[in-house]
C-alpha cells in the first residue's frame, strides 16, 4: 500500500488549482502528491467566467474578454460599462492543459485516472480506496461533492445553478462581440429564476446558455427547447451547434468545513468554495486555493481552515428568498441592476467592498423581501 504526503480525491478546478499553486510555490518539492480523478481531463467539458481588473495571472489562457454586459428582463434592458473590469472566459481544456504542463515538470506529483470509492481518517493517517487499489496519506484534500450532506439538514437552503449551453455558429451576423449578455430574464420564468446567458466570440459565434437558480433539474429537452426558442427570438434560424455543455453547481451556505478532520479537508463545491449567491466558482477558487496553500505551509490541523464573514450572511438572505419564493429571482436581480453601479456590484459580488459600499449596493434591493428573509432567518436561529 503506497503512502503519499498529500492525496487529492477528485481533480476538478479547485484541486488542480491548489496542486498547481503547490507546484509553482516550490515549497512542496519534497512531498509526494497524488491526484485521483475518474476523468482524464482531456476534453473541453466546461467553461469558467469571472470579472477582473487589468491583467491577471490566468490571462495566458483567457480565450475571450468583454468590456460591457447586457442585463435584461421583460420590462427593460441595460448595457453596462464594466471598466475597469473585464469579463473573462477560460475554456476547461485550456485550463487543464496549462495546469498539467506545470504539474508534469514536478516528478513528485502523480495523476491517477481512477474512481475514488471512499476514504476514512484513522487519526494517524488517511486511507483512500479506489477501484483498483488502496493508498494512504498524511493529508487528504477532497473535492468530490456529496449532495447527501447538505440534503440531510434543513437549516441552510440548498439550490442549484443548473444550465445547458450551446456553442453555436450562425450563418448571419447577429451578435455584438464586445458585449456579453450577463442575465436576460425576459424568458418565461415558469415559477423559477430562469435567464439566458450569451457570450459572443464573434458576430456569428457565441455560447448561448439557459440557466436556472432552483432546486430541481429539468429534462434535457426543456433546456434545449428554451435555447431554440431564444435563438428564434434573436432571429437566428440557420446555425450549427459546435459544442454543448451542461452543469449543476450547488448553491448553499451549508457549513461543509464542519466535516473536515485534522487530516481531511473538503474543497471546491465539496468545501463550500462556490459563491453561494451566484454559483460562480472560478474567482472564489483563485482566492481560496491561495489561502489553502499558505495554510498548509504553516499549520497541520485542517479543522481550522474556514472563515465566516458578512458576505456569507448576505448570500444566506438571498438564498432564503430564492428557496421560499423562487419565482422572485428576476425581481431581486432586476432591482439590483436597474440603477445600481455595475462596477460596485461586481466588487460586491467579489466580496471586496467596505460596509458603506455594501449599503450602497443593498439599497437597490427590494427591501420588503430582504426584511422578511431576515426575520425568517432570526426565527430559524432561535
N, C-alpha and C positions, 0 to 999 in steps of 0.2 A: 504494500500500500504506500504509494508515493506521498510525501509530505511537501507542502508549499507554505511559504510565509503568508501569501495572500491568494485567495481564490475569488474570482468574480463569478457568481451564478447569474447567467444572463449577460449578454454583451450588446445591449442597446445603446442609446445615446448617452445615458448617464454613466454606464460602466466604461464605455470606450473613451469618453472624455476624461474620466477620472484616471484610467490607466494611461492615457496619453500624457496627462499632467504629471503623473508619477514618473513616466519615462523621461520627459524633457527636463524635469527638475534635476535629474542626476543623483537624487538622494536615495534612490531605491535600487541602485545597480547591484547591491549585494543581496537583494531579496529575490526569491523565486516566486514568480507570479503566474497564475494560470487563469485564463478566461475561458468560460464554457458557454456555448450557445448552440441551439439546435439549427440556427440559420448560419450559413457560411458567409453571409454579408457580401454577396456578390451581385446583388440586384438593386435597382433603384426603387425601393419599396416604400419610400415616404419622402415628404418634403417638410423642411422646417423654415419658419419665417420669424423674424424679430425686427425690432427697430433699434437703431444705434446712431450715435453722433459720430461723424467723421469716419476715419479708418478704424478697423477693428482687427483683432487677432485672427479672425476667420475669413478675412476678405479674399484670401487667395482661392477660396473655394466657393465664394458667393457667386451664384450664376446670374442673378438679376437684382437690380435696385430700383426703387421708386421714390420720387420726391414728393408726391402727393397721393392722397387717398380719397375715395368717394364713400360717403355714408348716405344711405337712402332708406326711406320707408314709403308707405303708400301716400304720404302727405307731402314730403319734402326730400330734396337731395342737396347734399353739400359736398363740394370738393374742398378738401382740407390741405393746406400747405403744411408740410411736415418739417421743413428746415428749422433747426439744424439737424433733425433726424433724417435718416433714410430708412425705408422699409426694405429689408434684405431677405433673399431666399437662398437656401442651401439645399441641394438635392442629396438624398440619402447616399447614393453611390459615391458622390464626390467626397462626402464626409468619411465614409468607410475607407476609401482608397487613401485619403490623406492620413488618417489615423494609423491604418495598418502599415503604411510605408514607414512611419516613425517607429512603431512597435517592432517591426521586423529587424530593425537595427539594434535591438536590445535582446541579446541571447538569453537573458534571464526571464523573458516574457514569452509565454506559450499560449497559443489559441487552440482549443479543442472543439471540434464540431460535433457536439453531442447534446443529449437532452438531460437536464438535471431533474432527477426524480425526487430528491429530498435532501435535507441536511438537518443536523442537530448538534447542539453545543454541549459538550461534556464538562465544561468549565476549564479543563486543561487545554483542549483543542476542539476543533470543529470537524465533523465527519460529513463528507459530501458524496452522495451516491448518484451515479449517472447510469445510463442504460447499459454501458459496457464495463465500467469499473468504479472503484471507490477510492476517494482521496481523503487526506486530512490536511488541515491548515491551521495556522495560528489565528488568522483573521479572515472571516468570510464577508464579502461585500455583495449583497443580494439585490438584484434589480428585477426579479421575477414577481410580477404583481399577483397577489392573491385576493381576488374580489370578495371572498368569504369573510375576510377580517372586517372590512367596513360594513358589509351587508348584515353582519351579526349584531349590530348595535343600532340604536335609534337617536342617539344624542346629536349626531352630526349627519346632515343630509348627504346623500350620495347621488350625484347626477353624472352624466357623461357628455363630453363633447364628441359627438359621432358624426361622421361625414363620409361622403363618397365624391370623388373628383375625377374629372376627365381632362387630360391634356389634349386639346383639340387644335386642328389646323383648318381654318376656314378658307374657302375659295375667294372670299371678298375681304376688303379692308374694313374691319368692324371695331377694332379695339384701339384704345388710346395707350400707347406703350408706356408712357411715364406716369400713369395714374392707375393704382390698384383699387379695386372695389373691396374695401375693408369689411363692410357689412351692408347688405341690401335686404332689408326686411319687407320689401314690397311683395314678396312671395306669400301665398296663403299660409297663415300660421297654424291652422288646424288644432288649436288648443295647446300649442307648444311655443318654444322660442326657436324660430327657423329663419335662416338667412342664406343668401348666396354670397360667395367669396370668389373674386376673379383676380387672377394675377396675369396680366398680359405680358408677353415677352416680345411681341412684335404686333404690327397692325392686323396680322392674320392668325396669331398663335396665342394661346392662353391656357392656364389652368382654371377650370370652372368647377367650383366645388359647392355642393349642397351640405349645409352644416346645421346641426341641431344642438341645443343645450337642453337635454331632457333625460328622463330616467331610462326609457326603453328604446332599443334599436328598432329600425324599420326593416321591412323586407327589401332586398336588393333592388327589386323592380320599382319600389317607391322612390328611392334616391334617383334612379335613372330617369323615371318619368318626370321628376321635378327638374332635373338638369335639361332634359329635352324641351320641356315647356319654357324654361328660361331662355334657352338659346333661340327658340322661335320668337320670343318677345324682343330679343335683340336683333331680329331679322336674319338670323343665321339658319339657313336650311341646308346648305351644301358644305359639309365639313367631314373631316377624318379624325377618328379617335386614335391618337398616337400612343397614349399610355393611360392607365387607370390607377387610382389609389383609393384605399379605404382605411378607416381608422376609428378607434374608440378610445378616448382618453378620460380617465376618471377625474371628476371634479368633486372634491370633498376635503373637508378640514379634519377628517378622522386622524387622530394622533398616531401615525404609523411608527414614530420613534419609540413608542412605549413597548414595541415588540423587539427592540434592539436588546442585545445582551452585551456583556463585556467584550465578547469576541465576534459578534454578528451585528452588522449594520445594514439597514434597508435603505436603498437609494432610488432615485428616479420616481416613477409612479408608485413603486412599492414603498417608497420612503416619504411620500408627500411632497416631492420636488416640483410637481406640476403647479402652476399658478391656478389656484382653485377657482377664482372668479372668472377666468377666461379660457382655461385649458391650454394656454401657451406653455411650452416646455423648454425651448432652447435657451433663452436668456437666463431663466432660473437655474438651469443646469450649468451654464457657464459660471455663475456665481457660486453655487453650492459645491461644484467639483473643486474649485479653488480652495474653498473653506475646508473641505474634507481632506484634501492632500496636506494642507498646512496642519490640520488637526492630527493626522496620522503620524506626523513627524514629531509631535510634542506630547501626545497622550495615548494611552492604551485602552482606557475604558470607554467603549463606544456608546454606552448609555448616556454619556454627557454631550453627545453631538446633536443638539437641537436648539432652536431659538423661537420664542413666542414674541410677536410684536404687534403693533397696531394694525398692520395690513392684514394680518390673519383675521382680526375681528371684522374689518371692513368686508372681506371676502365672505365671512360667515353670514353676515346680514344679507348679502346679495344671494347667496345660495339658499338661505331660508326663504327668500321671496320666490326664487325660481323653483324651489321644491314644492311650495304650497300653492303658488299661483304661476305656473309655468307659462301661461298664455300672456303674461305681462312683461316678458323679457324685452320685447320690442319697445314697450313704453319706457322701461328703465334706460336702455341704451340710447333711445332716441332723445330722451330728456338730457342725457349727458352730452351727446354730440351735436345737438341742435345749435346751441350757442356757446358751449364750453370751448376753452382754448385747447386745441388738439395737442400742442406741444406739452402743455401742462398735464393733459390727460395721459399721454404716453409716459411721461415722467412718473406720474402717479401709479400707473399700471406696472412700471418697473420698480416700484417700491422705493423711490429715491426722493420723495417730496418731504418738505417740512410740514409741521402740523398746520401752519397758516395756509400753506399750499393745498393741503388736504381739504381744508374747509372751503377753499375756492372751487375745488372740483366737486365736492359733495353738495354744495348749494344748488347745483344744477340738477341734482337727482330728485325724483318725486318724493317729497318729504313724508306724506302720509304712509306710503308703502314702507319706508325705512323706519319710521317711528313704530309702526305696527310690528315690523320684524324685530326691532329692539325689545319691545315689550314681550313679544313671544319668546325671545331668547332669555330674557330675565326670568320669566315664568318657568322655562325649561330648566334653568340652572337651580332654582330654588324649589 
